[in-house]
């Protein structure tokens, strides 16, 4: 809306008039005008195409950099969240493992045939607990 109510600079009127006069020309008339100015139409067209390509490439690079920066922000937020979540999950696992996870009702883990849990068992349980925590968080948000 602001652009519509803003007064135009007198030079903008001249620019608009020049652009309008160029746009009203046919292709042949434009070629003649370029030749009269000492410019080969195909060379001019190639230069315009190259300028457009450079603009597209520059815009694409800017979009890529912006996306990379956003991804880095998301990743840093996720990694700090995951680290905190993993700490909390490990504490929860240790409580479950000791049978003191909940004061109101004791929790027991399945028997392991008298053997200790392997590192893979512990990591698997931690991943399961983290996934359950995530599901609980998702449920509480909806």
ZATI-711858 format. One record per residue (C-alpha): residue number from 1; x, y, z. Coordinates in nm, 2 decimals. Layout:
! residues N
SITE  num    east   north      up
SITE  NUM       X       Y       Z
...
***
This chain:
! residues 142
SITE  num    east   north      up
SITE    1    0.00    0.00    0.00
SITE    2    0.28    0.24    0.08
SITE    3    0.42    0.22   -0.27
SITE    4    0.09    0.31   -0.41
SITE    5    0.05    0.63   -0.21
SITE    6    0.41    0.74   -0.24
SITE    7    0.48    1.03   -0.48
SITE    8    0.71    0.94   -0.76
SITE    9    1.04    1.11   -0.82
SITE   10    1.04    1.30   -1.15
SITE   11    1.32    1.07   -1.27
SITE   12    1.10    0.77   -1.21
SITE   13    0.85    0.91   -1.46
SITE   14    1.13    0.94   -1.72
SITE   15    1.24    0.58   -1.64
SITE   16    0.88    0.46   -1.68
SITE   17    0.84    0.64   -2.01
SITE   18    1.16    0.49   -2.15
SITE   19    1.06    0.14   -2.04
SITE   20    0.71    0.18   -2.19
SITE   21    0.86    0.30   -2.52
SITE   22    1.09    0.00   -2.53
SITE   23    0.81   -0.24   -2.45
SITE   24    0.59   -0.10   -2.72
SITE   25    0.85   -0.17   -2.99
SITE   26    0.82   -0.48   -3.21
SITE   27    1.11   -0.72   -3.22
SITE   28    1.22   -0.58   -3.56
SITE   29    1.19   -0.22   -3.44
SITE   30    1.40   -0.31   -3.13
SITE   31    1.67   -0.48   -3.34
SITE   32    1.68   -0.16   -3.56
SITE   33    1.71    0.06   -3.25
SITE   34    2.00   -0.15   -3.12
SITE   35    2.18   -0.15   -3.46
SITE   36    2.14    0.23   -3.48
SITE   37    2.31    0.25   -3.14
SITE   38    2.59    0.03   -3.27
SITE   39    2.48   -0.28   -3.08
SITE   40    2.44   -0.62   -3.24
SITE   41    2.10   -0.76   -3.13
SITE   42    2.22   -1.11   -3.08
SITE   43    2.51   -0.99   -2.87
SITE   44    2.27   -0.78   -2.66
SITE   45    2.04   -1.08   -2.62
SITE   46    2.33   -1.30   -2.51
SITE   47    2.44   -1.04   -2.25
SITE   48    2.09   -1.01   -2.11
SITE   49    2.06   -1.39   -2.09
SITE   50    2.40   -1.41   -1.91
SITE   51    2.29   -1.13   -1.67
SITE   52    1.97   -1.32   -1.59
SITE   53    2.16   -1.65   -1.54
SITE   54    2.40   -1.47   -1.30
SITE   55    2.11   -1.32   -1.11
SITE   56    1.94   -1.66   -1.09
SITE   57    2.27   -1.82   -0.97
SITE   58    2.33   -1.54   -0.72
SITE   59    1.97   -1.58   -0.58
SITE   60    2.01   -1.95   -0.57
SITE   61    2.34   -1.93   -0.37
SITE   62    2.18   -1.68   -0.13
SITE   63    1.88   -1.91   -0.08
SITE   64    2.12   -2.21   -0.02
SITE   65    2.32   -2.01    0.23
SITE   66    2.01   -1.91    0.41
SITE   67    1.88   -2.27    0.42
SITE   68    2.22   -2.39    0.55
SITE   69    2.21   -2.13    0.83
SITE   70    1.86   -2.24    0.92
SITE   71    1.96   -2.60    0.91
SITE   72    2.26   -2.53    1.14
SITE   73    2.03   -2.36    1.39
SITE   74    1.79   -2.65    1.38
SITE   75    2.07   -2.90    1.42
SITE   76    2.23   -2.71    1.71
SITE   77    1.89   -2.69    1.88
SITE   78    1.83   -3.06    1.83
SITE   79    2.17   -3.17    1.94
SITE   80    2.15   -2.97    2.27
SITE   81    1.79   -3.10    2.32
SITE   82    1.90   -3.46    2.24
SITE   83    2.20   -3.43    2.48
SITE   84    1.97   -3.31    2.76
SITE   85    1.71   -3.57    2.68
SITE   86    1.97   -3.84    2.68
SITE   87    2.09   -3.74    3.02
SITE   88    1.74   -3.74    3.16
SITE   89    1.66   -4.07    2.99
SITE   90    1.98   -4.23    3.13
SITE   91    1.88   -4.11    3.48
SITE   92    1.54   -4.26    3.43
SITE   93    1.69   -4.58    3.31
SITE   94    1.91   -4.61    3.61
SITE   95    1.61   -4.56    3.84
SITE   96    1.42   -4.83    3.65
SITE   97    1.72   -5.06    3.66
SITE   98    1.75   -5.02    4.04
SITE   99    1.37   -5.07    4.08
SITE  100    1.32   -4.72    4.22
SITE  101    1.17   -4.55    3.92
SITE  102    0.85   -4.46    4.09
SITE  103    0.78   -4.42    4.46
SITE  104    0.42   -4.53    4.43
SITE  105    0.48   -4.85    4.23
SITE  106    0.81   -5.04    4.18
SITE  107    0.91   -5.12    3.83
SITE  108    1.10   -5.43    3.74
SITE  109    1.29   -5.51    3.42
SITE  110    1.26   -5.84    3.24
SITE  111    1.49   -6.12    3.36
SITE  112    1.81   -6.16    3.16
SITE  113    1.88   -6.52    3.25
SITE  114    2.10   -6.40    3.53
SITE  115    2.32   -6.20    3.30
SITE  116    2.40   -5.83    3.31
SITE  117    2.27   -5.61    3.04
SITE  118    2.52   -5.56    2.75
SITE  119    2.61   -5.21    2.62
SITE  120    2.38   -5.27    2.32
SITE  121    2.09   -5.37    2.55
SITE  122    2.14   -5.05    2.75
SITE  123    2.17   -4.83    2.44
SITE  124    1.86   -5.00    2.29
SITE  125    1.66   -4.93    2.62
SITE  126    1.78   -4.57    2.63
SITE  127    1.66   -4.52    2.27
SITE  128    1.33   -4.68    2.35
SITE  129    1.29   -4.46    2.66
SITE  130    1.38   -4.15    2.46
SITE  131    1.13   -4.24    2.19
SITE  132    0.86   -4.29    2.46
SITE  133    0.95   -3.95    2.61
SITE  134    0.91   -3.79    2.27
SITE  135    0.58   -3.96    2.21
SITE  136    0.46   -3.84    2.55
SITE  137    0.58   -3.49    2.47
SITE  138    0.39   -3.50    2.14
SITE  139    0.08   -3.62    2.31
SITE  140    0.09   -3.35    2.57
SITE  141    0.13   -3.08    2.30
SITE  142   -0.18   -3.20    2.10
***
